Amino acid sequence: MTTFSGEDRVRLQGQVLIFDADDTLWENNVLFERVVEDFLDWLAHPTLERAQIRAVLDDIQAANAVTHGYGSTMFLRSLGECFERLRERPATAAERRHIDELALALLQRRVELVAGVTETLTALGERHELLLLTKGDLEEQRRKLEASQLAHHFRDVHIVAEKDVAVYRWLAREHALAPATTWMIGNSPKSDILPARQAGLNAVFIPNDHTWALEHDELDPGDERVLRLDRFSELLEHF
């Protein structure tokens, strides 16, 4: 994995930059984490510790993501299933309403952009081609993109159910991308970096402290076609 600093930095010209959305352009998972913390406070299981309850919830979300996709609807379903599995009974109407109320802020929230995103995209768009590739519920992702007011920066926007190697290969064919001059930029090793690299593209990894646990994975520290940055605005030092 490459980290450029000081005189080693070389600004690349005329590249294709593909951006992730959630937790790359705007904050996302931190909002879900706040709901999880409220859920754990409310559930207060008599024998299990918080970490054990969280492990059960993570397992349920991992299974539901396969069959129901990503987003607030899947998350709500998972909270309900977690409650019923741990309490070993169906939730009452009042309990179901409380779970819905915990997550209400997810459906009503404003989009909070990551620091420096607007200025950085504006500058990058003057010398590179920008695309957006995000996964999740179609309508939910469209709503967040509209609220972000960032859509005009991108030549094309793709919202997919999953971001795997097949999707990156399809995207490369769809836009006739040259792997040597194409970069996938995101915070998720699992969805942004590893499958893009497996498809032959370059990648820029910008960690987010609140990245969902199910998006974590190990990156090859020796992969010279992965650039690691600390902040979104640092893209301007390289592209």
N, C-alpha and C positions, 0 to 999 in steps of 0.2 A: 504494500500500500504506500502510495507516494504522498508525502507532505512537503510542499514547497515553502520556502521562506527566504526572505531577503533577496540577494542577488540571483538566487536560483529560479525565481519566479519568471515565467515567460507567458506573456499574454497571447492566447491563441485567437486567430482571426477566422471568420467565416465558418463557424461550427454550427451543428444542429444541436440544440439544447432541449432535452425533454424533461419536464418538471413533474414531480409528484405534487400533490396538493395538500392533503391532510398532514399536519405536523411538519411540513416543509414550507408551504406558503402561508398557511394559517394554523393556529393552535387548534387541536382537536382532542387528542386523547386525554389531556389534562382535565377537560370538562367531564369526560366519562369517569375519570379517576375520582373526581369530587363526588359524583353520584355513588360510586362504589363505596367510598368511605362512609357516606351517610347511610347506605344500605347495611354495611357491617355494624355501624353503631346501633341501628334500629333492630337488626336481627338478634344480636346478643345471644348467641348460641350457648347453652349451659355447659357444654363440655369441650367444644372445639375452640381453638384459638383463632385469631383473625387470619393469620397466615394459612391455616388449614381451610377455613371457609373460602378464602381467596383462591386457593388451589382448586377447590371444587368448582367455583364460578369460572375459572379459566378453562377447565376441562369442558364445561358445558358450552362456553362460548366457542371453543375450538370446534366442537361437534356441530353446533348450530351454524357456524360460518360456512361449513361445507354444504349444508342443505338449504340454508336461508340467506346466505350472503352476509354482507356487512352493513353496519349502520345502526340507527337508533331502534328500529323495530326488532332486529335480532337481539340487541342488547336488552331491551325490555323483556323479551321472551326468556332470555337467559336468567335474568333476575328472578322472574317468577318460577322457573324450573329449579333454580338453586334453592329458593325458599321452600318449595314443596319437597325437594329431596331431603333437605336437612330437617325440616319439621315433620316429615313422613306423613303428610296429609295435604289435601288441596288448600289453597289460599282461600280465605273468606272474601266476600265482596269488599269488605272494608280494607282488608289487607292488600287486595289487588289494587284498590284505589290509592292506597298509600304508596305502593311501588310505582304506580303511574305518576303520582305527584312528585316523587323523588327525581324522576327523569324528565319532568316537564320542561325544565330549563334547557335540555338538549334540543327540544323542538322549537323553542322560542328564542334561542340565543342569537346574538349578533356574531358575526365572524370577526375574530381577533387576528389580524395579520401578524406574522412573525416580523420582528424588527428589521427594517431596511428593505423589505420585499418590493414595495412599489418603486422606489428609486432605482433599485438594482435591476428589476425587469425592464424599466424604461431605458436604461443605459445599454443593457445587453441586447435589447431589441433593435438597436441602431446598427449593430454589426453582426448579429447572428439570427438564425431562424429559430423561433421558440415554439415548442409544442407542449401540450399538457396531457398527461396520462394519469388518471386517477381511478381507483377502484371503490366500489360501494353501491349503495342503492341509487338508481339513476336519478330519481326526482330529488332525493336529499342532496346529492352532489351538485345537481344543477342549481338548487336553491342556494347552497353555500357559495358556488362560483358567482352567481348573480349578486349575492350580498357582498362578496369581496371586491367587486368592480375591477377584476383583473382580466376578464376574458379577452379584452381587446389587445392584450399583449401577445396572444398566441395565434399562430396561423391556423391551427386546428386543435380541437379538444376531443379527447377520447375518454369515455367513462365505461369501464369494464367491470365484470363481476369478479375477476381475479387477475393478478399480474404475475404471470408465469412465463417460462421461456417461450412457449408457443405464442403468447401475446406480443412479446418483444420481436419475435421473428416476423409475425404478421405486420406489426407496425413498420418494421424496416422495409418490408416489401411494399406496403401501402404507400409509403412516402419515398421509395427508392433511396433509402439512407445508405451512406457510405460508413461502415463501422468505424473506420479510422478517424472520422471527423464528427462522430455522433456521441453524445454524452447523456446518460440518464442521471438525473440529480434528485436525490431524496434522502430521507432519514431512516428508511427501513432496510436493513440488510436482507431480510427475507423476500420482500416484494420489489424493492428498487435496485439493489446492488447486485446480488447474486444472480438472479435470472437475466438481468441485462448483460452481465459479463458472460454468462453461459450462451447468450445469443450473439456474442461477439462484439458488443458495444462497450465503449468506455463508461466509467461511472464516477460520480462525485458523491461522496458520503458526507452528509451534514447531520451529525447526531442531534437528536432532540431529547432532553432529559426525561420527557414524558412519553416517549415512544411505547406503544402497547407491548406488553411482554410477549405476545404471540407473534410479534414482528421481529423479534431479536434472532440473531444467528451469528455464527462466527465468520469473519472475513479473513482472507488470506493476507497477512501482513506483507508478503513478498510480491503481491500483485501490483505491478507498476502502472497498470491501466486503471487503477482506482485512486482517485485524489480525495484525500480527507481534509475537510475544512471545519473550522469551529463555528463560523457564523455565515449566514446567507450572503451578507454584503461582501464577504471575501471572494465571491465569484468574480467580482470586478477586477481583482488582481491577477486573474488567470485567463479570463475570456474577454 
